[in-house]
Amino acid sequence: MKARRRNKPALTHIDAAGRARMVDVSSKLVTTREARASAEIRMKPATLGAITGGRVTKGDVLATARIAGILAAKRTHELIPLCHALPLDSVGIEFEARPPRTLGIRSTARVSARTGVEMEALVAASVAALTIYDMCKAIDRGMTIGPVRLIEKSGGRSGTWRRAGR
């Protein structure tokens, strides 16, 4: 691996001595920042049918997963070390059934702050997927979650980033 030639550490959460640190964002401008993330959960066709048809005995899977994702986004700073607590302006979760086996999850997080909301969007999509697994595991323990990924982010000093081939 090549040595860095600058004194600045390669990772913003690591100081020059290699210790973990919370990034100081006090000099950054408050801007509107938005991030979108996605997750997928693959399952048996009958499981997808039970979810979309409202036939899961534990209740409305998608409504529960939506609430869980939103609540998780609001608590991201408690789950991910060194994340800043953000006063989220909005969090949204949408679902897309892709028969025969896939349920897509999209999350959007928005904030006016000094740092981005990528982690909040990723946590929202992840926890929504985990909630679906939890509510349906009695009928399908073989469900698979992934990939979970950032689709797009905007705002801040680095501007807009979009996943290629999204």
SEMI-940936 format. One record per atom (N, C-alpha, C): atom name; x, y, z; residue number from 1; residue in one letter. Coordinates in nm, 4 decimals, padded with zeros to 6 digits. Atoms other than C-alpha are relative to their C-alpha. Example, Ala and Ser with C-alpha at 12.3 -4.5 7.8 and 13.67 -1.06 7.14 Angstrom:
# residues 2
["N",[00.0890,-00.1190,00.0000],1,"A"]
["CA",[01.2300,-00.4500,00.7800],1,"A"]
["C",[00.0900,00.1200,00.0000],1,"A"]
["N",[-00.0820,-00.1190,-00.0060],2,"S"]
["CA",[01.3670,-00.1060,00.7140],2,"S"]
["C",[-00.0770,00.1090,00.0730],2,"S"]
This chain:
# residues 166
["N",[00.0843,-00.1175,00.0000],1,"M"]
["CA",[00.0000,00.0000,00.0000],1,"M"]
["C",[00.0892,00.1244,00.0000],1,"M"]
["N",[-00.0772,-00.1238,00.0084],2,"K"]
["CA",[00.1293,00.3466,-00.0890],2,"K"]
["C",[-00.0140,00.0840,00.1257],2,"K"]
["N",[00.0054,-00.0918,-00.1144],3,"A"]
["CA",[00.2159,00.5846,00.1921],3,"A"]
["C",[-00.0596,00.1325,-00.0465],3,"A"]
["N",[00.0553,-00.1323,00.0321],4,"R"]
["CA",[00.0237,00.9121,00.1999],4,"R"]
["C",[00.1112,00.1026,00.0114],4,"R"]
["N",[-00.1041,-00.1025,00.0004],5,"R"]
["CA",[00.2404,01.2118,00.1183],5,"R"]
["C",[-00.0411,00.1242,00.0766],5,"R"]
["N",[00.0467,-00.1177,-00.0736],6,"R"]
["CA",[00.0228,01.4669,00.2934],6,"R"]
["C",[-00.0073,-00.0348,00.1484],6,"R"]
["N",[00.0146,00.0214,-00.1430],7,"N"]
["CA",[-00.0071,01.5133,00.6689],7,"N"]
["C",[-00.1439,-00.0332,00.0376],7,"N"]
["N",[00.1411,00.0227,-00.0282],8,"K"]
["CA",[-00.3860,01.4889,00.6458],8,"K"]
["C",[-00.0298,-00.1502,-00.0062],8,"K"]
["N",[00.0319,00.1431,00.0029],9,"P"]
["CA",[-00.5186,01.1423,00.7366],9,"P"]
["C",[-00.0939,-00.0329,-00.1156],9,"P"]
["N",[00.0830,00.0430,00.1124],10,"A"]
["CA",[-00.6874,00.9439,00.4576],10,"A"]
["C",[-00.1469,-00.0117,00.0402],10,"A"]
["N",[00.1367,00.0171,-00.0481],11,"L"]
["CA",[-00.9959,00.8796,00.6695],11,"L"]
["C",[-00.0325,00.1125,00.0982],11,"L"]
["N",[00.0330,-00.1147,-00.0839],12,"T"]
["CA",[-01.1776,01.1693,00.8333],12,"T"]
["C",[-00.0310,-00.0377,00.1440],12,"T"]
["N",[00.0311,00.0423,-00.1361],13,"H"]
["CA",[-01.2713,00.9641,01.1403],13,"H"]
["C",[00.1227,-00.0536,00.0742],13,"H"]
["N",[-00.1249,00.0440,-00.0616],14,"I"]
["CA",[-00.9059,00.8860,01.2160],14,"I"]
["C",[00.0925,00.1207,00.0073],14,"I"]
["N",[-00.0915,-00.1135,-00.0111],15,"D"]
["CA",[-00.6629,01.1457,01.3515],15,"D"]
["C",[00.1400,-00.0406,-00.0476],15,"D"]
["N",[-00.1359,00.0240,00.0507],16,"A"]
["CA",[-00.2944,01.1759,01.2558],16,"A"]
["C",[00.0707,-00.1120,00.0748],16,"A"]
["N",[-00.0612,00.1073,-00.0787],17,"A"]
["CA",[-00.2025,00.9303,01.5339],17,"A"]
["C",[-00.0726,-00.1334,-00.0178],17,"A"]
["N",[00.0724,00.1247,00.0243],18,"G"]
["CA",[-00.4505,00.6706,01.4069],18,"G"]
["C",[-00.1131,-00.0272,00.0968],18,"G"]
["N",[00.1073,00.0182,-00.0975],19,"R"]
["CA",[-00.7075,00.7231,01.6828],19,"R"]
["C",[-00.1339,00.0421,-00.0603],19,"R"]
["N",[00.1347,-00.0359,00.0442],20,"A"]
["CA",[-01.0815,00.7330,01.6199],20,"A"]
["C",[-00.0374,00.1363,00.0554],20,"A"]
["N",[00.0451,-00.1303,-00.0453],21,"R"]
["CA",[-01.2372,01.0771,01.6398],21,"R"]
["C",[-00.1296,00.0351,-00.0722],21,"R"]
["N",[00.1189,-00.0529,00.0646],22,"M"]
["CA",[-01.5634,01.2511,01.5655],22,"M"]
["C",[00.0439,00.1205,-00.0819],22,"M"]
["N",[-00.0395,-00.1085,00.0890],23,"V"]
["CA",[-01.5225,01.4869,01.2698],23,"V"]
["C",[-00.0585,00.1315,00.0508],23,"V"]
["N",[00.0446,-00.1335,-00.0395],24,"D"]
["CA",[-01.5432,01.8568,01.3613],24,"D"]
["C",[-00.0635,00.0658,-00.1224],24,"D"]
["N",[00.0718,-00.0597,00.1129],25,"V"]
["CA",[-01.8103,02.0030,01.1308],25,"V"]
["C",[-00.0354,00.1459,00.0260],25,"V"]
["N",[00.0398,-00.1352,-00.0394],26,"S"]
["CA",[-01.8316,02.3431,01.3022],26,"S"]
["C",[00.0318,00.1055,-00.1051],26,"S"]
["N",[-00.0336,-00.0992,00.1020],27,"S"]
["CA",[-01.6679,02.5247,01.0101],27,"S"]
["C",[-00.0776,-00.0191,-00.1298],27,"S"]
["N",[00.0780,00.0248,00.1222],28,"K"]
["CA",[-01.9000,02.3734,00.7487],28,"K"]
["C",[-00.1263,00.0847,00.0000],28,"K"]
["N",[00.1245,-00.0748,00.0145],29,"L"]
["CA",[-02.1983,02.5634,00.6146],29,"L"]
["C",[-00.1197,-00.0911,00.0180],29,"L"]
["N",[00.1261,00.0729,-00.0067],30,"V"]
["CA",[-02.5504,02.4550,00.6960],30,"V"]
["C",[-00.0610,00.0056,-00.1394],30,"V"]
["N",[00.0651,00.0086,00.1307],31,"T"]
["CA",[-02.6987,02.3371,00.3669],31,"T"]
["C",[-00.1043,-00.1107,00.0051],31,"T"]
["N",[00.0966,00.1099,00.0120],32,"T"]
["CA",[-02.9893,02.1187,00.2627],32,"T"]
["C",[00.0727,-00.1188,-00.0595],32,"T"]
["N",[-00.0684,00.1218,00.0415],33,"R"]
["CA",[-02.8614,01.7657,00.2281],33,"R"]
["C",[-00.1030,-00.1112,-00.0095],33,"R"]
["N",[00.0934,00.1096,00.0206],34,"E"]
["CA",[-03.0436,01.4616,00.0973],34,"E"]
["C",[00.0779,-00.1232,-00.0414],34,"E"]
["N",[-00.0605,00.1262,00.0411],35,"A"]
["CA",[-02.9523,01.0963,00.0589],35,"A"]
["C",[-00.1104,-00.1010,-00.0249],35,"A"]
["N",[00.0917,00.1095,00.0299],36,"R"]
["CA",[-03.1311,00.8022,-00.0970],36,"R"]
["C",[00.0792,-00.1295,00.0033],36,"R"]
["N",[-00.0638,00.1307,-00.0096],37,"A"]
["CA",[-03.0470,00.4415,-00.0223],37,"A"]
["C",[-00.1016,-00.1066,-00.0383],37,"A"]
["N",[00.0897,00.1101,00.0338],38,"S"]
["CA",[-03.1872,00.1056,-00.1198],38,"S"]
["C",[00.0467,-00.1278,00.0671],38,"S"]
["N",[-00.0275,00.1348,-00.0487],39,"A"]
["CA",[-03.2078,-00.2470,00.0094],39,"A"]
["C",[-00.0944,-00.0933,-00.0737],39,"A"]
["N",[00.0870,00.1021,00.0568],40,"E"]
["CA",[-03.3532,-00.5671,-00.1252],40,"E"]
["C",[-00.0113,-00.1151,00.0986],40,"E"]
["N",[00.0168,00.1226,-00.0764],41,"I"]
["CA",[-03.4944,-00.8692,00.0478],41,"I"]
["C",[-00.0633,-00.1024,-00.0940],41,"I"]
["N",[00.0475,00.1073,00.0876],42,"R"]
["CA",[-03.5366,-01.1922,-00.1475],42,"R"]
["C",[-00.0603,-00.1097,00.0852],42,"R"]
["N",[00.0788,00.0958,-00.0772],43,"M"]
["CA",[-03.7820,-01.4560,-00.0376],43,"M"]
["C",[-00.0721,-00.0958,-00.0935],43,"M"]
["N",[00.0837,00.0905,00.0789],44,"K"]
["CA",[-04.0072,-01.7379,-00.1508],44,"K"]
["C",[-00.1140,00.0809,-00.0632],44,"K"]
["N",[00.1131,-00.0705,00.0619],45,"P"]
["CA",[-04.2774,-01.6258,-00.3954],45,"P"]
["C",[-00.1236,00.0054,00.0904],45,"P"]
["N",[00.1175,00.0015,-00.0888],46,"A"]
["CA",[-04.5440,-01.7287,-00.1416],46,"A"]
["C",[00.0137,00.1038,00.1121],46,"A"]
["N",[-00.0230,-00.0998,-00.1044],47,"T"]
["CA",[-04.3856,-01.5020,00.1198],47,"T"]
["C",[-00.0273,00.1397,-00.0543],47,"T"]
["N",[00.0266,-00.1300,00.0618],48,"L"]
["CA",[-04.3900,-01.2047,-00.1153],48,"L"]
["C",[-00.1496,00.0194,-00.0198],48,"L"]
["N",[00.1453,-00.0075,00.0162],49,"G"]
["CA",[-04.7537,-01.2826,-00.1924],49,"G"]
["C",[-00.0721,00.0259,00.1312],49,"G"]
["N",[00.0618,-00.0224,-00.1313],50,"A"]
["CA",[-04.8392,-01.2965,00.1769],50,"A"]
["C",[00.0212,00.1445,00.0462],50,"A"]
["N",[-00.0276,-00.1389,-00.0395],51,"I"]
["CA",[-04.6732,-00.9581,00.2365],51,"I"]
["C",[-00.0879,00.0953,-00.0796],51,"I"]
["N",[00.0747,-00.0939,00.0843],52,"T"]
["CA",[-04.8333,-00.7809,-00.0588],52,"T"]
["C",[-00.1507,-00.0201,00.0108],52,"T"]
["N",[00.1430,00.0284,-00.0150],53,"G"]
["CA",[-05.1677,-00.9497,00.0046],53,"G"]
["C",[-00.0525,00.0242,00.1404],53,"G"]
["N",[00.0435,-00.0274,-00.1368],54,"G"]
["CA",[-05.1780,-00.8537,00.3725],54,"G"]
["C",[-00.0397,-00.1243,00.0771],54,"G"]
["N",[00.0366,00.1262,-00.0645],55,"R"]
["CA",[-05.1861,-01.2170,00.4852],55,"R"]
["C",[00.1052,-00.0501,00.0990],55,"R"]
["N",[-00.0987,00.0398,-00.1008],56,"V"]
["CA",[-04.9007,-01.2174,00.7395],56,"V"]
["C",[-00.0660,00.0163,00.1356],56,"V"]
["N",[00.0754,-00.0001,-00.1259],57,"T"]
["CA",[-05.0400,-01.3072,01.0826],57,"T"]
["C",[00.0492,00.1037,00.1011],57,"T"]
["N",[-00.0513,-00.0998,-00.0950],58,"K"]
["CA",[-04.8135,-01.0603,01.2664],58,"K"]
["C",[-00.0535,00.1400,-00.0273],58,"K"]
["N",[00.0561,-00.1317,00.0292],59,"G"]
["CA",[-04.9833,-00.7669,01.0930],59,"G"]
["C",[00.0494,00.0561,-00.1315],59,"G"]
["N",[-00.0367,-00.0691,00.1229],60,"D"]
["CA",[-04.9161,-00.5121,00.8193],60,"D"]
["C",[00.1521,00.0152,-00.0049],60,"D"]
["N",[-00.1458,00.0057,00.0053],61,"V"]
["CA",[-04.5542,-00.5890,00.7332],61,"V"]
["C",[00.0597,00.1308,-00.0522],61,"V"]
["N",[-00.0599,-00.1190,00.0611],62,"L"]
["CA",[-04.4895,-00.2873,00.5119],62,"L"]
["C",[-00.0198,00.1244,00.0856],62,"L"]
["N",[00.0219,-00.1150,-00.0887],63,"A"]
["CA",[-04.6472,-00.0343,00.7499],63,"A"]
["C",[00.0951,-00.0065,00.1192],63,"A"]
["N",[-00.0899,00.0163,-00.1139],64,"T"]
["CA",[-04.4440,-00.1755,01.0379],64,"T"]
["C",[00.1447,00.0267,-00.0406],64,"T"]
["N",[-00.1369,-00.0204,00.0477],65,"A"]
["CA",[-04.1221,-00.1799,00.8329],65,"A"]
["C",[00.0252,00.1478,-00.0300],65,"A"]
["N",[-00.0151,-00.1443,00.0276],66,"R"]
["CA",[-04.1823,00.1813,00.7232],66,"R"]
["C",[00.0248,00.0765,00.1305],66,"R"]
["N",[-00.0173,-00.0680,-00.1287],67,"I"]
["CA",[-04.2191,00.2984,01.0834],67,"I"]
["C",[00.1357,-00.0344,00.0605],67,"I"]
["N",[-00.1293,00.0418,-00.0555],68,"A"]
["CA",[-03.9161,00.0957,01.1937],68,"A"]
["C",[00.1149,00.0709,-00.0704],68,"A"]
["N",[-00.1056,-00.0675,00.0751],69,"G"]
["CA",[-03.7021,00.2456,00.9165],69,"G"]
["C",[00.0110,00.1469,00.0365],69,"G"]
["N",[00.0003,-00.1422,-00.0368],70,"I"]
["CA",[-03.8054,00.6000,01.0020],70,"I"]
["C",[00.0576,00.0187,00.1404],70,"I"]
["N",[-00.0523,-00.0102,-00.1374],71,"L"]
["CA",[-03.7408,00.5474,01.3737],71,"L"]
["C",[00.1501,-00.0281,00.0047],71,"L"]
["N",[-00.1427,00.0332,00.0015],72,"A"]
["CA",[-03.4030,00.3895,01.2995],72,"A"]
["C",[00.0828,00.1166,-00.0543],72,"A"]
["N",[-00.0726,-00.1149,00.0551],73,"A"]
["CA",[-03.2962,00.6861,01.0846],73,"A"]
["C",[00.0178,00.1069,00.1069],73,"A"]
["N",[-00.0052,-00.1020,-00.1047],74,"K"]
["CA",[-03.3768,00.9165,01.3758],74,"K"]
["C",[00.1000,-00.0349,00.1101],74,"K"]
["N",[-00.0905,00.0443,-00.1067],75,"R"]
["CA",[-03.1496,00.7087,01.6028],75,"R"]
["C",[00.1355,-00.0464,-00.0529],75,"R"]
["N",[-00.1252,00.0461,00.0610],76,"T"]
["CA",[-02.8588,00.6504,01.3659],76,"T"]
["C",[00.1208,00.0330,00.0855],76,"T"]
["N",[-00.1153,-00.0408,-00.0813],77,"H"]
["CA",[-02.6193,00.8425,01.5898],77,"H"]
["C",[00.0183,-00.0879,00.1236],77,"H"]
["N",[-00.0115,00.0916,-00.1138],78,"E"]
["CA",[-02.6950,00.5923,01.8681],78,"E"]
["C",[00.0506,-00.1374,-00.0429],78,"E"]
["N",[-00.0373,00.1315,00.0521],79,"L"]
["CA",[-02.6157,00.2949,01.6443],79,"L"]
["C",[00.1382,-00.0028,-00.0642],79,"L"]
["N",[-00.1253,-00.0063,00.0747],80,"I"]
["CA",[-02.3151,00.4072,01.4393],80,"I"]
["C",[00.0966,00.0912,00.0751],80,"I"]
["N",[-00.0946,-00.0826,-00.0743],81,"P"]
["CA",[-02.0134,00.5260,01.6373],81,"P"]
["C",[00.0487,00.1185,-00.0837],81,"P"]
["N",[-00.0551,-00.1228,00.0560],82,"L"]
["CA",[-01.8967,00.8802,01.5611],82,"L"]
["C",[-00.0938,00.0733,-00.0954],82,"L"]
["N",[00.0978,-00.0730,00.0810],83,"C"]
["CA",[-02.2114,00.9774,01.3648],83,"C"]
["C",[-00.0527,00.1187,00.0806],83,"C"]
["N",[00.0590,-00.1165,-00.0646],84,"H"]
["CA",[-02.3466,01.3223,01.4410],84,"H"]
["C",[-00.1507,-00.0206,00.0151],84,"H"]
["N",[00.1459,-00.0006,-00.0179],85,"A"]
["CA",[-02.6988,01.3522,01.5823],85,"A"]
["C",[-00.0549,00.1101,-00.0904],85,"A"]
["N",[00.0518,-00.0968,00.0967],86,"L"]
["CA",[-02.8990,01.5239,01.3092],86,"L"]
["C",[-00.1481,00.0271,00.0235],86,"L"]
["N",[00.1417,-00.0354,-00.0111],87,"P"]
["CA",[-03.2295,01.7125,01.3289],87,"P"]
["C",[-00.0695,-00.0240,-00.1347],87,"P"]
["N",[00.0538,00.0366,00.1314],88,"L"]
["CA",[-03.3870,01.5285,01.0353],88,"L"]
["C",[-00.1252,00.0795,-00.0337],88,"L"]
["N",[00.1179,-00.0706,00.0486],89,"D"]
["CA",[-03.6353,01.7257,00.8296],89,"D"]
["C",[-00.1043,-00.0982,-00.0517],89,"D"]
["N",[00.0934,00.1021,00.0466],90,"S"]
["CA",[-03.7868,01.4159,00.6690],90,"S"]
["C",[00.0734,-00.1306,-00.0259],90,"S"]
["N",[-00.0465,00.1341,00.0361],91,"V"]
["CA",[-03.7422,01.0439,00.6200],91,"V"]
["C",[-00.1180,-00.0694,-00.0654],91,"V"]
["N",[00.1048,00.0749,00.0689],92,"G"]
["CA",[-03.9402,00.8398,00.3711],92,"G"]
["C",[00.0482,-00.1379,-00.0371],92,"G"]
["N",[-00.0301,00.1385,00.0379],93,"I"]
["CA",[-03.9538,00.4683,00.2977],93,"I"]
["C",[-00.1060,-00.0435,-00.1002],93,"I"]
["N",[00.0917,00.0530,00.1019],94,"E"]
["CA",[-04.1075,00.3172,-00.0159],94,"E"]
["C",[00.0379,-00.1439,-00.0309],94,"E"]
["N",[-00.0203,00.1408,00.0316],95,"F"]
["CA",[-04.1486,-00.0455,-00.1174],95,"F"]
["C",[-00.0435,-00.0272,-00.1433],95,"F"]
["N",[00.0367,00.0413,00.1350],96,"E"]
["CA",[-04.1607,-00.2090,-00.4593],96,"E"]
["C",[00.0099,-00.1519,-00.0081],96,"E"]
["N",[00.0001,00.1445,00.0195],97,"A"]
["CA",[-04.2657,-00.5706,-00.5055],97,"A"]
["C",[00.0505,-00.0285,-00.1405],97,"A"]
["N",[-00.0544,00.0420,00.1289],98,"R"]
["CA",[-04.0646,-00.7319,-00.7841],98,"R"]
["C",[-00.0122,-00.1519,-00.0097],98,"R"]
["N",[00.0227,00.1446,00.0060],99,"P"]
["CA",[-04.2220,-01.0737,-00.8335],99,"P"]
["C",[00.1006,-00.0673,-00.0943],99,"P"]
["N",[00.0701,00.0845,-00.0962],100,"P"]
["CA",[-04.1555,-01.3500,-00.8045],100,"P"]
["C",[00.0585,00.0006,00.1410],100,"P"]
["N",[-00.0681,00.0225,-00.1280],101,"R"]
["CA",[-03.9052,-01.3177,-00.5148],101,"R"]
["C",[00.0549,00.1226,00.0717],101,"R"]
["N",[-00.0746,-00.1129,-00.0550],102,"T"]
["CA",[-03.7841,-00.9636,-00.4447],102,"T"]
["C",[-00.0915,00.1133,00.0426],102,"T"]
["N",[00.0648,-00.1214,-00.0474],103,"L"]
["CA",[-03.9082,-00.6723,-00.2393],103,"L"]
["C",[00.1083,00.1062,00.0101],103,"L"]
["N",[-00.0954,-00.1102,-00.0033],104,"G"]
["CA",[-03.7202,-00.3477,-00.3025],104,"G"]
["C",[-00.0419,00.1030,00.1035],104,"G"]
["N",[00.0231,-00.1022,-00.1028],105,"I"]
["CA",[-03.6860,-00.0823,-00.0338],105,"I"]
["C",[00.0819,00.1219,-00.0387],105,"I"]
["N",[-00.0701,-00.1260,00.0262],106,"R"]
["CA",[-03.5960,00.2826,-00.0973],106,"R"]
["C",[-00.0246,00.0943,00.1162],106,"R"]
["N",[00.0134,-00.0977,-00.1079],107,"S"]
["CA",[-03.5290,00.5349,00.1742],107,"S"]
["C",[00.0568,00.1338,-00.0470],107,"S"]
["N",[-00.0483,-00.1350,00.0268],108,"T"]
["CA",[-03.4835,00.9102,00.1496],108,"T"]
["C",[00.0057,00.0735,00.1328],108,"T"]
["N",[-00.0162,-00.0805,-00.1215],109,"A"]
["CA",[-03.3482,01.1270,00.4309],109,"A"]
["C",[00.0423,00.1402,-00.0415],109,"A"]
["N",[-00.0296,-00.1399,00.0322],110,"R"]
["CA",[-03.3319,01.5065,00.4249],110,"R"]
["C",[00.0239,00.0772,00.1292],110,"R"]
["N",[-00.0332,-00.0812,-00.1160],111,"V"]
["CA",[-03.1786,01.7590,00.6637],111,"V"]
["C",[00.0611,00.1320,-00.0466],111,"V"]
["N",[-00.0773,-00.1232,00.0171],112,"S"]
["CA",[-03.0555,02.1167,00.6797],112,"S"]
["C",[00.1007,-00.0006,00.1139],112,"S"]
["N",[-00.1018,00.0194,-00.1041],113,"A"]
["CA",[-02.7271,02.0701,00.8629],113,"A"]
["C",[00.1394,00.0205,-00.0583],113,"A"]
["N",[-00.1396,-00.0162,00.0386],114,"R"]
["CA",[-02.3466,02.0810,00.8494],114,"R"]
["C",[00.0627,-00.1299,-00.0498],114,"R"]
["N",[-00.0528,00.1288,00.0439],115,"T"]
["CA",[-02.3053,01.7122,00.7619],115,"T"]
["C",[-00.1121,-00.0797,-00.0651],115,"T"]
["N",[00.0948,00.0726,00.0837],116,"G"]
["CA",[-02.4728,01.4621,00.5338],116,"G"]
["C",[-00.0835,-00.1047,00.0718],116,"G"]
["N",[00.0962,00.0956,-00.0552],117,"V"]
["CA",[-02.7480,01.2068,00.5864],117,"V"]
["C",[00.0095,-00.1372,-00.0665],117,"V"]
["N",[-00.0149,00.1305,00.0642],118,"E"]
["CA",[-02.6074,00.9070,00.4010],118,"E"]
["C",[-00.0231,-00.1143,00.0976],118,"E"]
["N",[00.0146,00.1096,-00.0967],119,"M"]
["CA",[-02.5877,00.6936,00.7137],119,"M"]
["C",[-00.1448,-00.0165,00.0438],119,"M"]
["N",[00.1407,00.0076,-00.0401],120,"E"]
["CA",[-02.9446,00.7802,00.8119],120,"E"]
["C",[-00.0827,-00.0718,-00.1065],120,"E"]
["N",[00.0728,00.0681,00.1082],121,"A"]
["CA",[-03.0748,00.6708,00.4695],121,"A"]
["C",[00.0348,-00.1484,-00.0041],121,"A"]
["N",[-00.0420,00.1411,00.0010],122,"L"]
["CA",[-02.8705,00.3483,00.4818],122,"L"]
["C",[-00.0570,-00.0770,00.1187],122,"L"]
["N",[00.0563,00.0659,-00.1189],123,"V"]
["CA",[-02.9822,00.2659,00.8360],123,"V"]
["C",[-00.1501,-00.0196,-00.0172],123,"V"]
["N",[00.1444,00.0121,00.0210],124,"A"]
["CA",[-03.3462,00.3329,00.7430],124,"A"]
["C",[-00.0321,-00.1182,-00.0905],124,"A"]
["N",[00.0250,00.1114,00.0924],125,"A"]
["CA",[-03.3335,00.0914,00.4471],125,"A"]
["C",[00.0351,-00.1335,00.0645],125,"A"]
["N",[-00.0438,00.1244,-00.0651],126,"S"]
["CA",[-03.1451,-00.1710,00.6501],126,"S"]
["C",[-00.0996,-00.0474,00.1044],126,"S"]
["N",[00.0918,00.0389,-00.1074],127,"V"]
["CA",[-03.3810,-00.1668,00.9473],127,"V"]
["C",[-00.1379,-00.0348,-00.0560],127,"V"]
["N",[00.1258,00.0392,00.0650],128,"A"]
["CA",[-03.6864,-00.1741,00.7204],128,"A"]
["C",[00.0104,-00.1442,-00.0496],128,"A"]
["N",[-00.0193,00.1371,00.0480],129,"A"]
["CA",[-03.5438,-00.4905,00.5609],129,"A"]
["C",[00.0045,-00.0992,00.1158],129,"A"]
["N",[-00.0070,00.0880,-00.1166],130,"L"]
["CA",[-03.4631,-00.6441,00.9000],130,"L"]
["C",[-00.1374,-00.0200,00.0642],130,"L"]
["N",[00.1349,00.0096,-00.0557],131,"T"]
["CA",[-03.8172,-00.5704,01.0194],131,"T"]
["C",[-00.0850,-00.0941,-00.0837],131,"T"]
["N",[00.0726,00.0927,00.0870],132,"I"]
["CA",[-03.9625,-00.7493,00.7178],132,"I"]
["C",[00.0435,-00.1432,00.0304],132,"I"]
["N",[-00.0487,00.1333,-00.0353],133,"Y"]
["CA",[-03.7396,-01.0465,00.7970],133,"Y"]
["C",[-00.0612,-00.0460,00.1322],133,"Y"]
["N",[00.0523,00.0364,-00.1322],134,"D"]
["CA",[-03.8488,-01.0449,01.1608],134,"D"]
["C",[-00.1473,-00.0375,-00.0060],134,"D"]
["N",[00.1440,00.0256,00.0041],135,"M"]
["CA",[-04.2174,-01.0322,01.0776],135,"M"]
["C",[-00.0362,-00.1220,-00.0825],135,"M"]
["N",[00.0309,00.1114,00.0907],136,"C"]
["CA",[-04.1947,-01.3079,00.8153],136,"C"]
["C",[00.0847,-00.1245,00.0232],136,"C"]
["N",[-00.0916,00.1130,-00.0188],137,"K"]
["CA",[-03.9299,-01.5430,00.9545],137,"K"]
["C",[-00.0703,-00.1306,00.0339],137,"K"]
["N",[00.0724,00.1234,-00.0315],138,"A"]
["CA",[-04.1902,-01.7900,01.0786],138,"A"]
["C",[-00.0442,-00.0745,-00.1258],138,"A"]
["N",[00.0418,00.0664,00.1237],139,"I"]
["CA",[-04.2936,-01.8568,00.7193],139,"I"]
["C",[00.1147,-00.0161,-00.0999],139,"I"]
["N",[-00.1099,00.0077,00.0962],140,"D"]
["CA",[-03.9564,-01.8113,00.5446],140,"D"]
["C",[00.1311,00.0432,00.0653],140,"D"]
["N",[-00.1280,-00.0322,-00.0637],141,"R"]
["CA",[-03.6290,-01.8300,00.7383],141,"R"]
["C",[00.1125,00.0170,-00.1008],141,"R"]
["N",[-00.1036,-00.0077,00.1022],142,"G"]
["CA",[-03.4339,-01.8418,00.4112],142,"G"]
["C",[00.0065,00.1329,-00.0731],142,"G"]
["N",[-00.0052,-00.1309,00.0642],143,"M"]
["CA",[-03.4944,-01.4773,00.3200],143,"M"]
["C",[00.1433,00.0532,00.0022],143,"M"]
["N",[-00.1337,-00.0569,00.0116],144,"T"]
["CA",[-03.1826,-01.2906,00.2074],144,"T"]
["C",[-00.0106,00.1509,-00.0159],144,"T"]
["N",[-00.0019,-00.1465,00.0064],145,"I"]
["CA",[-03.1153,-00.9206,00.2643],145,"I"]
["C",[00.1274,00.0448,-00.0705],145,"I"]
["N",[-00.1153,-00.0582,00.0658],146,"G"]
["CA",[-02.8868,-00.7272,00.0319],146,"G"]
["C",[-00.0187,00.0040,-00.1500],146,"G"]
["N",[-00.0937,-00.0967,-00.0573],147,"P"]
["CA",[-02.7423,-00.5414,-00.1274],147,"P"]
["C",[-00.0711,00.1185,00.0636],147,"P"]
["N",[00.0424,-00.1280,-00.0579],148,"V"]
["CA",[-02.7887,-00.2344,00.0895],148,"V"]
["C",[00.1018,00.1001,-00.0525],148,"V"]
["N",[-00.0965,-00.0924,00.0600],149,"R"]
["CA",[-02.6388,00.0660,-00.0850],149,"R"]
["C",[-00.0537,00.1415,-00.0126],149,"R"]
["N",[00.0332,-00.1389,00.0241],150,"L"]
["CA",[-02.6312,00.4401,-00.1239],150,"L"]
["C",[-00.0272,00.0163,-00.1489],150,"L"]
["N",[00.0372,-00.0232,00.1393],151,"I"]
["CA",[-02.8058,00.5468,-00.4445],151,"I"]
["C",[00.0440,00.1396,-00.0437],151,"I"]
["N",[-00.0290,-00.1375,00.0363],152,"E"]
["CA",[-02.7528,00.9219,-00.4357],152,"E"]
["C",[00.0109,00.0838,00.1260],152,"E"]
["N",[-00.0064,-00.0994,-00.1068],153,"K"]
["CA",[-02.6511,01.2088,-00.2089],153,"K"]
["C",[00.0200,00.1351,-00.0627],153,"K"]
["N",[-00.0182,-00.1352,00.0500],154,"S"]
["CA",[-02.6661,01.5825,-00.2567],154,"S"]
["C",[00.0178,00.0944,00.1175],154,"S"]
["N",[-00.0226,-00.1012,-00.1011],155,"G"]
["CA",[-02.5663,01.8944,-00.0680],155,"G"]
["C",[00.1400,-00.0056,00.0560],155,"G"]
["N",[-00.1308,-00.0058,-00.0637],156,"G"]
["CA",[-02.2605,01.9996,00.1203],156,"G"]
["C",[00.1113,00.0349,-00.0966],156,"G"]
["N",[-00.1181,-00.0404,00.0757],157,"R"]
["CA",[-01.9106,02.0750,00.0002],157,"R"]
["C",[00.0284,-00.0933,-00.1184],157,"R"]
["N",[-00.0313,00.0947,00.1079],158,"S"]
["CA",[-01.8776,01.7588,-00.2094],158,"S"]
["C",[-00.1088,-00.0068,-00.1071],158,"S"]
["N",[00.1035,-00.0072,00.1036],159,"G"]
["CA",[-02.2018,01.8262,-00.3992],159,"G"]
["C",[-00.0791,-00.1282,-00.0168],159,"G"]
["N",[00.0862,00.1145,00.0308],160,"T"]
["CA",[-02.4010,01.5553,-00.5709],160,"T"]
["C",[00.0823,-00.1198,-00.0436],160,"T"]
["N",[-00.0586,00.1266,00.0424],161,"W"]
["CA",[-02.3000,01.1915,-00.6096],161,"W"]
["C",[-00.1147,-00.0936,-00.0344],161,"W"]
["N",[00.1005,00.0989,00.0404],162,"R"]
["CA",[-02.5039,00.9288,-00.7964],162,"R"]
["C",[00.0692,-00.1303,-00.0343],162,"R"]
["N",[-00.0517,00.1317,00.0340],163,"R"]
["CA",[-02.4414,00.5571,-00.8197],163,"R"]
["C",[-00.0143,-00.0222,-00.1502],163,"R"]
["N",[00.0054,00.0291,00.1432],164,"A"]
["CA",[-02.3571,00.4629,-01.1763],164,"A"]
["C",[-00.0863,-00.1240,-00.0224],164,"A"]
["N",[00.0818,00.1159,00.0356],165,"G"]
["CA",[-02.6042,00.2258,-01.3394],165,"G"]
["C",[-00.1082,-00.0316,00.0977],165,"G"]
["N",[00.1001,00.0262,-00.1009],166,"R"]
["CA",[-02.8623,00.2710,-01.0714],166,"R"]
["C",[-00.1269,-00.0413,-00.0653],166,"R"]
